[in-house]
Amino acid sequence: MYVKRNYGFWMTLNWSKKPLLIGLLYSVIVCVGYVLIDRQFSVPWQPISIIGIAVAFYLGFKNNSSYDRTWEARKIWGSIVNNSRSFAAASISFIQGEDHERIKKELIYRHLAWITSLRHQLRLSRPWEHLENRLKEVYSPTICEDYHTKLNQELLNFITQEELSQLDGKYNFATQIMKMQAVRLQELKDLGYYDDFRHMELHQLMVNFYEDQGKSERIKNFPFPRQYASTALWLTFVFCTFVPFGLVDIFQQANDWTFWICPILSALIIWVFFLMEKIGDYSENPFEGTYNDVPITSIARGIEIDLREMINDEKIPKPVDSENGFLM
């Protein structure tokens, strides 16, 4: 996620320069052809403008829907933050008895293992995501061996080797870790560390965590419907194809150099429409590991800091810093 006040103009231009340059070249070709054949072809601007209005409305729908997916993802992880703090506070205050400090730490660490596993799983790539723009030096690629290696190394900071071995062969580590947590809470209740009412409170938090995980997986595993995404792209192509022909109709009465403003304006219009399409396209998948993601790595680190401070833990990590304006 970009955290500075604004994207710089040159940064935005560099990100979207391809449609601008291609649009400029295409517009120059159309205008040169128009002059060479003695201005024999053009298209009235009025029908083209109607197409442009329709495309703009469609792009607006796509961008709003894409933004909803990103904002929903942020709300889900905000819920994970709140429920994690509640779980830690409940564990610390509810659990009484022999060796209670070790047990509190065990539960909180296992919860951090769940967050770590969920974060890694959400960063795995999908075929519809922008794989070419993933931050490969930070996030795991599609290769499962590399994913498990990095994940296992981090999980050993929070759970034992015995618990990690129980995850071998499992597809969804986060689900299994939360199951381990639920089983352990039942064991502690049976041993008398807290009563039935407090056990129900802790179990409800387990339900909340599973709901947040399921909501995150829904966004991750269900792409923005391809019929809407594809139609927006092709309609933009159709409109931009006719833009230079419509503008030469407007500029055909111009003399001398003023006619050559036409390809520049055409290129700018083409760039604006493709820029809108591209913004929506890159907002569809908030967990894909690119620059405009929800910063779940930073959020997870914030949860870890809060929970470990609650138990007065040692060697607490620092918050994740932004790099060149980007927060992971």
C-alpha positions, 0 to 999 in steps of 0.5 A, spaced: 500 500 500 502 506 498 502 511 504 505 518 502 500 523 500 499 522 493 502 518 487 507 523 484 505 525 477 511 521 473 510 515 478 503 515 475 505 516 468 511 511 468 506 506 471 501 507 465 505 510 459 504 504 455 497 506 453 499 513 452 505 512 447 501 507 443 495 512 443 500 517 441 503 513 435 496 510 433 493 517 433 499 520 429 498 515 424 491 516 423 492 524 422 497 523 417 493 518 413 487 523 413 492 528 410 495 524 405 489 522 402 486 529 402 481 528 408 477 523 405 475 520 412 472 522 418 467 520 423 462 525 427 464 526 434 457 525 437 456 518 436 463 517 439 462 521 445 455 517 446 460 511 446 465 514 451 459 516 456 457 509 456 464 506 457 465 512 462 459 509 466 461 502 465 468 503 468 465 507 474 461 501 476 468 497 475 472 501 479 467 502 485 466 494 485 473 493 485 474 499 491 469 495 495 473 488 494 479 492 497 475 496 502 472 489 505 479 486 505 481 492 510 475 491 514 476 484 515 483 485 517 481 490 522 476 485 525 482 480 526 486 486 529 480 487 534 478 480 535 486 478 536 486 483 542 480 481 545 482 474 545 489 476 548 485 480 553 480 474 555 486 469 555 490 473 560 484 475 565 480 468 564 486 463 565 488 462 573 491 456 576 498 453 576 503 455 570 498 460 568 503 464 565 506 459 560 499 457 558 497 464 556 504 465 552 502 458 549 495 461 547 497 467 544 503 464 540 499 459 537 494 465 535 500 469 532 502 462 528 494 462 525 495 470 523 502 468 520 499 462 516 493 466 514 498 471 511 502 467 507 496 463 504 493 470 502 499 472 498 499 465 494 498 467 487 492 466 483 492 465 475 487 472 474 492 476 479 498 480 476 503 476 477 508 480 473 508 485 478 508 481 485 514 483 490 518 477 489 523 479 494 518 479 499 512 475 498 512 467 496 511 465 489 506 460 486 511 454 488 509 451 494 516 448 496 518 455 497 511 457 500 512 452 505 519 453 507 518 460 508 512 459 512 515 453 516 521 457 518 516 463 521 511 458 524 517 455 529 517 462 532 510 461 535 509 453 535 513 447 537 516 442 532 511 437 534 505 441 532 508 443 526 509 436 524 501 435 525 500 440 519 504 436 514 500 434 508 495 439 510 492 444 505 490 449 509 495 451 515 491 456 518 484 452 519 488 446 522 492 451 527 485 454 529 483 447 530 489 446 535 487 452 539 480 450 540 482 443 542 487 446 547 482 451 550 477 445 551 483 441 554 484 447 559 477 448 561 476 440 562 483 441 567 479 447 571 483 453 568 476 457 567 469 455 567 464 454 562 461 461 561 469 463 560 470 457 555 464 460 551 466 467 550 473 464 548 469 459 543 465 465 540 472 468 539 474 462 535 468 463 531 469 470 529 476 468 527 474 463 522 469 468 519 474 473 518 479 467 515 473 465 510 471 472 508 479 473 506 479 467 503 472 468 499 476 475 496 482 471 495 479 465 491 473 468 488 476 473 482 472 479 480 467 476 475 471 476 468 465 478 464 465 485 467 472 485 467 473 483 460 467 487 458 470 494 461 477 492 457 474 491 450 469 497 451 475 501 452 479 499 446 473 500 442 472 507 444 479 509 444 479 506 437 474 511 434 477 517 438 482 519 433 477 519 427 472 523 431 477 528 433 480 529 426 472 531 424 473 536 429 480 539 427 478 538 419 477 546 418 484 547 422 489 550 418 497 549 419 500 547 425 493 547 429 491 541 426 497 537 429 494 538 436 489 532 434 493 526 435 496 529 442 489 530 445 487 523 442 493 520 446 490 524 452 483 521 452 486 514 450 490 515 456 485 517 461 480 512 459 485 506 460 488 509 466 481 508 469 481 501 467 487 500 469 486 502 476 480 498 477 484 492 474 489 493 480 484 494 485 480 487 484 485 483 488 487 486 495 491 480 497 495 479 490 502 482 493 503 488 489 503 495 491 496 497 492 494 491 496 492 491 503 498 491 508 497 485 511 504 484 513 504 490 517 497 489 520 500 482 522 506 485 525 502 490 529 498 485 532 504 481 534 507 487 537 500 488 541 499 481 544 506 480 546 506 486 550 500 484 553 504 478 556 511 482 557 514 478 552 522 479 550 525 481 544 518 484 541 519 486 533 519 493 531 513 495 526 514 494 519 517 500 516 514 503 509 520 503 503 519 508 498 512 510 500 510 503 500 507 499 506 507 491 505 
